[in-house]
């Protein structure tokens, strides 16, 4: 159903006053609030206003916010200045519209159970009570547990918002019940290639862990991300506030919102950013523009390796103290220019990047340094070579390389949704090496670890991989993958669940249970598989926990409503994306509607565990202490859970867990309750920690240094018994995007598909939000971007209905947005999947359903789903 609601009609339906959405915005928060209150007092009478700290849950950015409440009713959301290092006291359009999670007339307020005789996929439900809904779920799980099949036959699917919001709570839940079958949508469709690429160098790679230092940089090379239209407003705000102080170069096939802000937009051929970066590395090394001292001191570039391979010639194990823990590291051999002899790197004063002619052998073996191997390896990647691949002029490539190397400090994009291209792993390997070559890793203005990244590196956390105990694992490990050279491998280098393979397993036996948390798998790239699962009689129960009437609800047997994020507390957590150390919590700003029957996620999970086996609640408390910390909170958590089980009061469990956490952590609860965020250490603390990690050799690598040649990767290749292939070559290596592998030349009606978010949309949290829908244009939601000249050749005009078909033969119809702001060989399809079954008033069912193109390609490194990098055909419908 198309959204046909006027602004006045919407405000009437939603019950929001005009004063709440049409307010003057001042530069100072206090002054702005005074203007708001004065305006409202005049129009609406006496005002009883409170500001309750919370955390925005409209996307994965997790901005700190204040919820303004008038006489018990939520009225406005503002950025929280107490957490300024995170989101600079600002929020985006999504965050501004967050109240509609609570106020939307389409919100599902009570538990639903499927009407007997109806089929999954049909919207046929009846409302029920909370206890009845929970009992249906726990009865089935309890039966599985009694048969010893709970771990095997339960699958948990977690969405982007579910992971960002509830990861520690859900992790505690699945660990308590012993469920290894977990499908994490962010890991399977978003972050894995770059997480592994940065991690292999000794860093941390999740979104929240590694960031460009926007506030201090003087040069920013951006690619693969539309920072001006994507999520993470805190990063966008920092990049924007410092915008006049750095040169911005954007590699992007489309003139996106971010490219429009660039000093230089380079409309690069889709999927060829890797070639551009490899040529930059070539120029920087050949012209001697690299930071010799940095490479010598802080990386394994001086490491002596065999002349005919990549193995270190000689190593020894040494004990080091890192963050109070004894860690075993590898000490490697280098040539010390100070003593003109081979020695251990820990003892060398001037490790050489290149060997003199009289030091080409060691103990009778021909040797070389890692730097020399890198230099020889990238000699093939000249600007002339890259120009033919990228469609970027040679002089431009060479100039950007020189500018980047000579402008201090400079930074590169660390990645966001990196499951887009077949070569994404090597792309972010190249980005890491580029930053290291120029001395811009872990230094102010370069690429830095956030407070979360610092913690991850010091704890020496490894990249996430699938559990071999998972029912999903065998199929993933045996998946045949064809590489760019035509050879085949069984399973990716690292196995993570691409969620494709349990189907056969599910058909074999009855009794399966699927639990969906904060996800909409029926309208994502898992849709075709999820619908098949739902059609199986062997799947006894599908449970959906959420708030939005999305299509996944239609495939569930039981729907359990959680409360809106402004209605619930949230446990103490840190702040992502910033080098500052911040502790935060969220508090219930208002109560749910009187006709709503919902709970917080923590209460829902506790209720399910208690229904399965009440004795497991003690373990749940221990797992919570392990996940949200500190571990000495376990006893207090047990008491809080015991008390909740007696009262079952609204928000009791979560709010009292927050109090217990504050006590165990030595945090002033009253201050936290008032401000919502406490800056325990400023950004300068994080920058100083980056410096210590770099200079003391505390990186999470076998050597403790930044590894240009990743020993973890070499070890993995050896363990798997694989030959060196471009996809996982230990040095940054050219791998074509998949579309170049399958098609040398595009046909007259063929294009490369790229995707991304539009500025006001992200996941299920925003797709039916009327405040956001009012701001959307046809171009934003309903249109596929097509180049003007190509459209003319195909007889397509702006606004025409077109048919878009993938190489798999699947098609959809959409409007054409005809523009010069995109390359002729590229089309842009917004990552908005639409809906077909949910009876929601404000959702537009005519958005291009990207997932319906359904080209299933698995990343050869991580085993995660590639979201773009395929070819589509377009014609006028």
JOCOR-V728280 format. One record per residue. RES is the residue in one small letter. PHI is phi in whole degrees, 0 to 359 (999 if undefined). NEAR is the number of other ideal C-beta (glycine too) atoms within 8 Angstrom. Layout:
res:RES phi:PHI near:NEAR
res:RES phi:PHI near:NEAR
This chain:
res:x phi:999 near:7
res:x phi:289 near:6
res:x phi:283 near:10
res:x phi:233 near:3
res:x phi:235 near:10
res:x phi:285 near:5
res:x phi:300 near:6
res:x phi:297 near:6
res:x phi:296 near:8
res:x phi:298 near:13
res:x phi:299 near:12
res:x phi:292 near:7
res:x phi:296 near:10
res:x phi:283 near:12
res:x phi:74 near:6
res:x phi:257 near:10
res:x phi:285 near:10
res:x phi:299 near:7
res:x phi:297 near:11
res:x phi:283 near:10
res:x phi:244 near:9
res:x phi:237 near:5
res:x phi:232 near:11
res:x phi:290 near:7
res:x phi:248 near:4
res:x phi:267 near:8
res:x phi:284 near:4
res:x phi:255 near:6
res:x phi:299 near:10
res:x phi:297 near:6
res:x phi:296 near:9
res:x phi:297 near:13
res:x phi:296 near:11
res:x phi:298 near:8
res:x phi:297 near:11
res:x phi:299 near:13
res:x phi:295 near:10
res:x phi:297 near:8
res:x phi:299 near:11
res:x phi:289 near:14
res:x phi:300 near:10
res:x phi:293 near:6
res:x phi:271 near:7
res:x phi:239 near:9
res:x phi:90 near:4
res:x phi:306 near:4
res:x phi:241 near:10
res:x phi:244 near:6
res:x phi:247 near:10
res:x phi:233 near:7
res:x phi:242 near:10
res:x phi:252 near:12
res:x phi:288 near:18
res:x phi:208 near:15
res:x phi:232 near:14
res:x phi:294 near:16
res:x phi:235 near:12
res:x phi:276 near:11
res:x phi:202 near:15
res:x phi:275 near:12
res:x phi:287 near:13
res:x phi:60 near:11
res:x phi:294 near:17
res:x phi:278 near:17
res:x phi:225 near:16
res:x phi:240 near:12
res:x phi:259 near:15
res:x phi:276 near:14
res:x phi:240 near:14
res:x phi:251 near:11
res:x phi:48 near:6
res:x phi:87 near:6
res:x phi:248 near:7
res:x phi:294 near:13
res:x phi:233 near:11
res:x phi:200 near:10
res:x phi:244 near:14
res:x phi:233 near:12
res:x phi:290 near:14
res:x phi:265 near:15
res:x phi:294 near:7
res:x phi:292 near:11
res:x phi:247 near:16
res:x phi:306 near:9
res:x phi:297 near:12
res:x phi:276 near:15
res:x phi:234 near:15
res:x phi:53 near:11
res:x phi:68 near:10
res:x phi:240 near:10
res:x phi:221 near:13
res:x phi:263 near:12
res:x phi:300 near:9
res:x phi:299 near:17
res:x phi:297 near:14
res:x phi:301 near:9
res:x phi:271 near:13
res:x phi:297 near:14
res:x phi:300 near:14
res:x phi:289 near:12
res:x phi:298 near:15
res:x phi:269 near:13
res:x phi:264 near:11
res:x phi:301 near:12
res:x phi:293 near:7
res:x phi:269 near:11
res:x phi:302 near:13
res:x phi:275 near:12
res:x phi:263 near:10
res:x phi:229 near:10
res:x phi:301 near:14
res:x phi:238 near:14
res:x phi:231 near:13
res:x phi:294 near:11
res:x phi:291 near:8
res:x phi:305 near:4
res:x phi:92 near:3
res:x phi:276 near:7
res:x phi:258 near:4
res:x phi:300 near:11
res:x phi:106 near:9
res:x phi:264 near:8
res:x phi:272 near:8
res:x phi:229 near:6
res:x phi:225 near:9
res:x phi:232 near:6
res:x phi:290 near:6
res:x phi:215 near:9
res:x phi:277 near:7
res:x phi:300 near:8
res:x phi:298 near:6
res:x phi:294 near:10
res:x phi:298 near:15
res:x phi:296 near:13
res:x phi:294 near:9
res:x phi:298 near:12
res:x phi:291 near:15
res:x phi:291 near:13
res:x phi:299 near:9
res:x phi:292 near:11
res:x phi:295 near:15
res:x phi:295 near:11
res:x phi:298 near:9
res:x phi:297 near:13
res:x phi:296 near:12
res:x phi:295 near:6
res:x phi:270 near:7
res:x phi:73 near:5
res:x phi:242 near:9
res:x phi:300 near:13
res:x phi:294 near:11
res:x phi:285 near:7
res:x phi:253 near:11
res:x phi:245 near:15
res:x phi:242 near:13
res:x phi:248 near:13
res:x phi:248 near:16
res:x phi:241 near:15
res:x phi:272 near:15
res:x phi:302 near:14
res:x phi:292 near:14
res:x phi:302 near:13
res:x phi:292 near:16
res:x phi:296 near:11
res:x phi:272 near:12
res:x phi:244 near:11
res:x phi:311 near:9
res:x phi:295 near:11
res:x phi:288 near:14
res:x phi:291 near:15
res:x phi:301 near:10
res:x phi:296 near:15
res:x phi:296 near:14
res:x phi:290 near:12
res:x phi:292 near:8
res:x phi:297 near:11
res:x phi:272 near:14
res:x phi:71 near:8
res:x phi:264 near:11
res:x phi:267 near:10
res:x phi:272 near:13
res:x phi:240 near:12
res:x phi:254 near:13
res:x phi:261 near:10
res:x phi:298 near:17
res:x phi:298 near:11
res:x phi:284 near:13
res:x phi:272 near:15
res:x phi:224 near:12
res:x phi:215 near:13
res:x phi:254 near:15
res:x phi:299 near:19
res:x phi:304 near:17
res:x phi:282 near:15
res:x phi:300 near:13
res:x phi:289 near:14
res:x phi:299 near:17
res:x phi:292 near:15
res:x phi:297 near:14
res:x phi:297 near:11
res:x phi:277 near:15
res:x phi:107 near:14
res:x phi:259 near:16
res:x phi:242 near:14
res:x phi:233 near:16
res:x phi:290 near:11
res:x phi:311 near:9
res:x phi:284 near:8
res:x phi:254 near:14
res:x phi:223 near:13
res:x phi:217 near:13
res:x phi:292 near:13
res:x phi:275 near:15
res:x phi:303 near:12
res:x phi:290 near:8
res:x phi:236 near:8
res:x phi:284 near:15
res:x phi:241 near:10
res:x phi:205 near:13
res:x phi:231 near:15
res:x phi:263 near:12
res:x phi:249 near:14
res:x phi:203 near:12
res:x phi:70 near:11
res:x phi:207 near:11
res:x phi:263 near:12
res:x phi:297 near:11
res:x phi:281 near:12
res:x phi:231 near:11
res:x phi:264 near:12
res:x phi:274 near:10
res:x phi:78 near:13
res:x phi:297 near:13
res:x phi:298 near:14
res:x phi:292 near:12
res:x phi:298 near:12
res:x phi:297 near:11
res:x phi:295 near:11
res:x phi:297 near:12
res:x phi:287 near:7
res:x phi:293 near:8
res:x phi:261 near:12
res:x phi:302 near:9
res:x phi:285 near:3
res:x phi:260 near:5
res:x phi:219 near:9
res:x phi:274 near:10
res:x phi:251 near:11
res:x phi:244 near:13
res:x phi:241 near:13
res:x phi:267 near:11
res:x phi:195 near:15
res:x phi:294 near:13
res:x phi:240 near:13
res:x phi:281 near:9
res:x phi:285 near:12
res:x phi:301 near:9
res:x phi:286 near:15
res:x phi:299 near:13
res:x phi:294 near:9
res:x phi:269 near:8
res:x phi:284 near:11
res:x phi:289 near:5
res:x phi:213 near:9
res:x phi:263 near:9
res:x phi:249 near:12
res:x phi:285 near:9
res:x phi:286 near:14
res:x phi:296 near:11
res:x phi:301 near:13
res:x phi:80 near:17
res:x phi:247 near:12
res:x phi:305 near:12
res:x phi:302 near:15
res:x phi:298 near:13
res:x phi:299 near:16
res:x phi:293 near:13
res:x phi:298 near:15
res:x phi:292 near:16
res:x phi:299 near:13
res:x phi:300 near:16
res:x phi:303 near:14
res:x phi:296 near:15
res:x phi:298 near:15
res:x phi:288 near:13
res:x phi:297 near:8
res:x phi:266 near:8
res:x phi:67 near:5
res:x phi:268 near:11
res:x phi:280 near:10
res:x phi:269 near:8
res:x phi:299 near:7
res:x phi:296 near:7
res:x phi:299 near:10
res:x phi:299 near:17
res:x phi:292 near:13
res:x phi:276 near:8
res:x phi:247 near:12
res:x phi:234 near:13
res:x phi:265 near:14
res:x phi:302 near:12
res:x phi:279 near:17
res:x phi:304 near:14
res:x phi:276 near:15
res:x phi:234 near:15
res:x phi:294 near:11
res:x phi:288 near:9
res:x phi:248 near:4
res:x phi:193 near:6
res:x phi:239 near:8
res:x phi:283 near:7
res:x phi:301 near:11
res:x phi:291 near:11
res:x phi:207 near:9
res:x phi:221 near:8
res:x phi:213 near:7
res:x phi:267 near:8
res:x phi:229 near:9
res:x phi:262 near:8
res:x phi:228 near:10
res:x phi:263 near:7
res:x phi:235 near:11
res:x phi:53 near:6
res:x phi:81 near:4
res:x phi:243 near:6
res:x phi:278 near:6
res:x phi:235 near:10
res:x phi:266 near:7
res:x phi:240 near:12
res:x phi:258 near:11
res:x phi:265 near:11
res:x phi:240 near:13
res:x phi:276 near:13
res:x phi:223 near:15
res:x phi:258 near:14
res:x phi:270 near:15
res:x phi:294 near:8
res:x phi:293 near:7
res:x phi:255 near:8
res:x phi:52 near:7
res:x phi:206 near:6
res:x phi:284 near:9
res:x phi:203 near:11
res:x phi:286 near:10
res:x phi:299 near:13
res:x phi:293 near:6
res:x phi:250 near:6
res:x phi:282 near:13
res:x phi:265 near:5
res:x phi:221 near:8
res:x phi:300 near:12
res:x phi:274 near:13
res:x phi:279 near:11
res:x phi:234 near:7
res:x phi:269 near:11
res:x phi:289 near:8
res:x phi:302 near:5
res:x phi:277 near:4
res:x phi:235 near:11
res:x phi:271 near:9
res:x phi:229 near:8
res:x phi:220 near:11
res:x phi:50 near:6
res:x phi:81 near:4
res:x phi:253 near:9
res:x phi:289 near:8
res:x phi:226 near:14
res:x phi:203 near:11
res:x phi:264 near:17
res:x phi:300 near:12
res:x phi:298 near:12
res:x phi:297 near:11
res:x phi:295 near:13
res:x phi:299 near:15
res:x phi:301 near:10
res:x phi:292 near:7
res:x phi:296 near:9
res:x phi:272 near:13
res:x phi:299 near:9
res:x phi:284 near:6
res:x phi:264 near:12
res:x phi:284 near:9
res:x phi:303 near:12
res:x phi:296 near:7
res:x phi:298 near:11
res:x phi:294 near:15
res:x phi:299 near:13
res:x phi:293 near:6
res:x phi:275 near:9
res:x phi:271 near:13
res:x phi:69 near:9
res:x phi:249 near:11
res:x phi:303 near:6
res:x phi:303 near:8
res:x phi:298 near:6
res:x phi:292 near:9
res:x phi:299 near:17
res:x phi:295 near:10
res:x phi:295 near:8
res:x phi:297 near:13
res:x phi:300 near:15
res:x phi:293 near:11
res:x phi:299 near:10
res:x phi:297 near:14
res:x phi:287 near:14
res:x phi:258 near:7
res:x phi:262 near:10
res:x phi:242 near:8
res:x phi:275 near:14
res:x phi:231 near:16
res:x phi:219 near:15
res:x phi:238 near:14
res:x phi:293 near:11
res:x phi:268 near:12
res:x phi:104 near:14
res:x phi:225 near:10
res:x phi:278 near:11
res:x phi:263 near:14
res:x phi:276 near:16
res:x phi:250 near:13
res:x phi:232 near:12
res:x phi:303 near:16
res:x phi:259 near:13
res:x phi:299 near:15
res:x phi:300 near:16
res:x phi:290 near:16
res:x phi:300 near:17
res:x phi:279 near:16
res:x phi:295 near:12
res:x phi:296 near:13
res:x phi:297 near:14
res:x phi:295 near:14
res:x phi:294 near:13
res:x phi:300 near:14
res:x phi:294 near:13
res:x phi:290 near:16
res:x phi:304 near:13
res:x phi:263 near:13
res:x phi:71 near:12
res:x phi:248 near:14
res:x phi:264 near:13
res:x phi:63 near:11
res:x phi:233 near:12
res:x phi:307 near:8
res:x phi:86 near:12
res:x phi:253 near:16
res:x phi:262 near:14
res:x phi:231 near:16
res:x phi:278 near:16
res:x phi:286 near:15
res:x phi:301 near:14
res:x phi:294 near:12
res:x phi:292 near:16
res:x phi:300 near:14
res:x phi:298 near:9
res:x phi:297 near:13
res:x phi:293 near:16
res:x phi:293 near:11
res:x phi:277 near:7
res:x phi:56 near:8
res:x phi:287 near:7
res:x phi:267 near:6
res:x phi:294 near:9
res:x phi:291 near:8
res:x phi:225 near:8
res:x phi:290 near:11
res:x phi:283 near:7
res:x phi:300 near:5
res:x phi:282 near:6
res:x phi:287 near:11
res:x phi:295 near:11
res:x phi:281 near:14
res:x phi:293 near:13
res:x phi:303 near:8
res:x phi:295 near:12
res:x phi:295 near:17
res:x phi:291 near:9
res:x phi:259 near:8
res:x phi:299 near:14
res:x phi:276 near:7
res:x phi:239 near:11
res:x phi:267 near:6
res:x phi:274 near:12
res:x phi:295 near:9
res:x phi:268 near:6
res:x phi:93 near:5
res:x phi:284 near:7
res:x phi:235 near:7
res:x phi:229 near:10
res:x phi:261 near:8
res:x phi:78 near:10
res:x phi:289 near:15
res:x phi:301 near:11
res:x phi:248 near:12
res:x phi:269 near:11
res:x phi:228 near:15
res:x phi:287 near:15
res:x phi:269 near:13
res:x phi:57 near:12
res:x phi:262 near:11
res:x phi:250 near:12
res:x phi:284 near:12
res:x phi:304 near:10
res:x phi:296 near:8
res:x phi:295 near:9
res:x phi:293 near:11
res:x phi:282 near:7
res:x phi:288 near:6
res:x phi:225 near:6
res:x phi:273 near:6
res:x phi:101 near:11
res:x phi:284 near:14
res:x phi:234 near:15
res:x phi:242 near:13
res:x phi:246 near:11
res:x phi:254 near:14
res:x phi:233 near:14
res:x phi:58 near:13
res:x phi:217 near:16
res:x phi:229 near:13
res:x phi:298 near:13
res:x phi:289 near:14
res:x phi:227 near:13
res:x phi:226 near:12
res:x phi:288 near:8
res:x phi:269 near:11
res:x phi:307 near:14
res:x phi:296 near:7
res:x phi:289 near:10
res:x phi:299 near:13
res:x phi:295 near:11
res:x phi:293 near:9
res:x phi:303 near:13
res:x phi:295 near:12
res:x phi:278 near:7
res:x phi:281 near:10
res:x phi:288 near:4
res:x phi:283 near:11
res:x phi:272 near:12
res:x phi:285 near:8
res:x phi:207 near:12
res:x phi:241 near:14
res:x phi:247 near:14
res:x phi:240 near:12
res:x phi:249 near:13
res:x phi:185 near:16
res:x phi:219 near:10
res:x phi:266 near:14
res:x phi:280 near:10
res:x phi:268 near:15
res:x phi:293 near:12
res:x phi:296 near:15
res:x phi:304 near:15
res:x phi:298 near:12
res:x phi:263 near:13
res:x phi:268 near:14
res:x phi:260 near:9
res:x phi:225 near:15
res:x phi:245 near:15
res:x phi:246 near:12
res:x phi:279 near:14
res:x phi:267 near:13
res:x phi:280 near:13
res:x phi:296 near:12
res:x phi:294 near:14
res:x phi:283 near:15
res:x phi:260 near:13
res:x phi:225 near:14
res:x phi:276 near:12
res:x phi:213 near:12
res:x phi:296 near:13
res:x phi:297 near:12
res:x phi:217 near:11
res:x phi:270 near:10
res:x phi:238 near:15
res:x phi:280 near:12
res:x phi:70 near:12
res:x phi:229 near:14
res:x phi:280 near:16
res:x phi:286 near:14
res:x phi:264 near:10
res:x phi:232 near:15
res:x phi:251 near:13
res:x phi:222 near:16
res:x phi:210 near:17
res:x phi:242 near:11
res:x phi:229 near:12
res:x phi:298 near:11
res:x phi:275 near:11
res:x phi:201 near:12
res:x phi:273 near:7
res:x phi:295 near:11
res:x phi:305 near:7
res:x phi:298 near:4
res:x phi:265 near:5
res:x phi:263 near:11
res:x phi:233 near:8
res:x phi:225 near:11
res:x phi:218 near:10
res:x phi:289 near:12
res:x phi:300 near:14
res:x phi:297 near:11
res:x phi:293 near:13
res:x phi:299 near:13
res:x phi:295 near:13
res:x phi:295 near:14
res:x phi:298 near:12
res:x phi:293 near:13
res:x phi:299 near:14
res:x phi:299 near:12
res:x phi:289 near:12
res:x phi:282 near:12
res:x phi:193 near:8
res:x phi:299 near:6
res:x phi:292 near:5
res:x phi:282 near:12
res:x phi:297 near:14
res:x phi:295 near:8
res:x phi:295 near:8
res:x phi:301 near:15
res:x phi:298 near:13
res:x phi:294 near:10
res:x phi:293 near:13
res:x phi:299 near:15
res:x phi:297 near:14
res:x phi:291 near:8
res:x phi:275 near:10
res:x phi:257 near:13
res:x phi:68 near:9
res:x phi:282 near:7
res:x phi:296 near:7
res:x phi:285 near:7
res:x phi:277 near:15
res:x phi:306 near:11
res:x phi:295 near:7
res:x phi:295 near:10
res:x phi:298 near:14
res:x phi:301 near:11
res:x phi:296 near:9
res:x phi:296 near:13
res:x phi:294 near:13
res:x phi:300 near:9
res:x phi:294 near:10
res:x phi:299 near:14
res:x phi:295 near:11
res:x phi:278 near:6
res:x phi:265 near:7
res:x phi:52 near:7
res:x phi:288 near:6
res:x phi:297 near:6
res:x phi:65 near:13
res:x phi:297 near:12
res:x phi:296 near:13
res:x phi:294 near:14
res:x phi:297 near:11
res:x phi:281 near:11
res:x phi:297 near:14
res:x phi:300 near:16
res:x phi:298 near:9
res:x phi:295 near:13
res:x phi:301 near:15
res:x phi:302 near:13
res:x phi:297 near:9
res:x phi:294 near:10
res:x phi:270 near:11
res:x phi:71 near:4
res:x phi:260 near:11
res:x phi:291 near:7
res:x phi:297 near:10
res:x phi:298 near:6
res:x phi:292 near:9
res:x phi:297 near:17
res:x phi:296 near:10
res:x phi:282 near:7
res:x phi:263 near:10
res:x phi:82 near:19
res:x phi:209 near:15
res:x phi:233 near:12
res:x phi:278 near:12
res:x phi:285 near:6
res:x phi:206 near:8
res:x phi:286 near:7
res:x phi:302 near:10
res:x phi:298 near:7
res:x phi:300 near:11
res:x phi:296 near:17
res:x phi:294 near:12
res:x phi:293 near:8
res:x phi:292 near:11
res:x phi:301 near:14
res:x phi:297 near:10
res:x phi:296 near:9
res:x phi:299 near:14
res:x phi:292 near:12
res:x phi:284 near:8
res:x phi:267 near:7
res:x phi:68 near:10
res:x phi:260 near:10
res:x phi:293 near:15
res:x phi:275 near:11
res:x phi:226 near:14
res:x phi:304 near:8
res:x phi:264 near:16
res:x phi:80 near:12
res:x phi:249 near:11
res:x phi:294 near:15
res:x phi:257 near:16
res:x phi:297 near:15
res:x phi:255 near:14
res:x phi:284 near:12
res:x phi:291 near:13
res:x phi:298 near:11
res:x phi:294 near:10
res:x phi:300 near:12
res:x phi:295 near:8
res:x phi:293 near:10
res:x phi:299 near:12
res:x phi:294 near:7
res:x phi:298 near:6
res:x phi:280 near:7
res:x phi:67 near:4
res:x phi:255 near:9
res:x phi:285 near:3
res:x phi:290 near:7
res:x phi:236 near:10
res:x phi:306 near:11
res:x phi:301 near:14
res:x phi:234 near:13
res:x phi:304 near:10
res:x phi:292 near:10
res:x phi:247 near:11
res:x phi:307 near:12
res:x phi:223 near:9
res:x phi:291 near:10
res:x phi:229 near:10
res:x phi:295 near:10
res:x phi:297 near:13
res:x phi:301 near:13
res:x phi:296 near:12
res:x phi:286 near:9
res:x phi:287 near:9
res:x phi:274 near:7
res:x phi:213 near:9
res:x phi:289 near:3
res:x phi:225 near:4
res:x phi:284 near:8
res:x phi:286 near:6
res:x phi:295 near:5
res:x phi:246 near:7
res:x phi:253 near:9
res:x phi:218 near:13
res:x phi:271 near:16
res:x phi:273 near:14
res:x phi:239 near:13
res:x phi:216 near:11
res:x phi:170 near:12
res:x phi:275 near:11
res:x phi:263 near:11
res:x phi:303 near:10
res:x phi:249 near:12
res:x phi:236 near:15
res:x phi:199 near:11
res:x phi:63 near:10
res:x phi:294 near:13
res:x phi:298 near:13
res:x phi:239 near:14
res:x phi:292 near:14
res:x phi:243 near:17
res:x phi:274 near:13
res:x phi:293 near:15
res:x phi:299 near:13
res:x phi:285 near:14
res:x phi:300 near:13
res:x phi:294 near:8
res:x phi:268 near:7
res:x phi:280 near:11
res:x phi:254 near:5
res:x phi:302 near:9
res:x phi:298 near:8
res:x phi:295 near:12
res:x phi:253 near:13
res:x phi:259 near:11
res:x phi:240 near:13
res:x phi:256 near:14
res:x phi:284 near:13
res:x phi:227 near:16
res:x phi:298 near:14
res:x phi:302 near:9
res:x phi:293 near:7
res:x phi:295 near:10
res:x phi:297 near:13
res:x phi:299 near:8
res:x phi:298 near:7
res:x phi:265 near:11
res:x phi:71 near:6
res:x phi:253 near:12
res:x phi:249 near:8
res:x phi:302 near:8
res:x phi:92 near:6
res:x phi:295 near:10
res:x phi:279 near:9
res:x phi:237 near:15
res:x phi:253 near:11
res:x phi:246 near:16
res:x phi:236 near:10
res:x phi:268 near:14
res:x phi:294 near:8
res:x phi:277 near:8
res:x phi:94 near:6
res:x phi:276 near:9
res:x phi:224 near:10
res:x phi:212 near:10
res:x phi:249 near:8
res:x phi:203 near:14
res:x phi:274 near:11
res:x phi:264 near:15
res:x phi:256 near:11
res:x phi:270 near:10
res:x phi:204 near:10
res:x phi:276 near:5
res:x phi:273 near:6
res:x phi:207 near:13
res:x phi:298 near:11
res:x phi:296 near:6
res:x phi:266 near:10
res:x phi:232 near:14
res:x phi:236 near:14
res:x phi:251 near:12
res:x phi:244 near:13
res:x phi:302 near:15
res:x phi:276 near:10
res:x phi:240 near:11
res:x phi:267 near:13
res:x phi:74 near:13
res:x phi:211 near:13
res:x phi:228 near:6
res:x phi:237 near:9
res:x phi:284 near:13
res:x phi:278 near:6
res:x phi:253 near:12
res:x phi:286 near:12
res:x phi:257 near:12
res:x phi:278 near:13
res:x phi:261 near:12
res:x phi:277 near:9
res:x phi:258 near:7
res:x phi:291 near:12
res:x phi:296 near:13
res:x phi:279 near:9
res:x phi:309 near:11
res:x phi:296 near:10
res:x phi:290 near:9
res:x phi:292 near:15
res:x phi:50 near:11
res:x phi:264 near:8
res:x phi:269 near:7
res:x phi:227 near:10
res:x phi:252 near:13
res:x phi:299 near:17
res:x phi:287 near:12
res:x phi:265 near:13
res:x phi:267 near:14
res:x phi:77 near:16
res:x phi:263 near:15
res:x phi:282 near:14
res:x phi:275 near:13
res:x phi:267 near:11
res:x phi:224 near:11
res:x phi:62 near:14
res:x phi:224 near:13
res:x phi:255 near:13
res:x phi:237 near:14
res:x phi:252 near:10
res:x phi:232 near:14
res:x phi:214 near:8
res:x phi:289 near:9
res:x phi:281 near:7
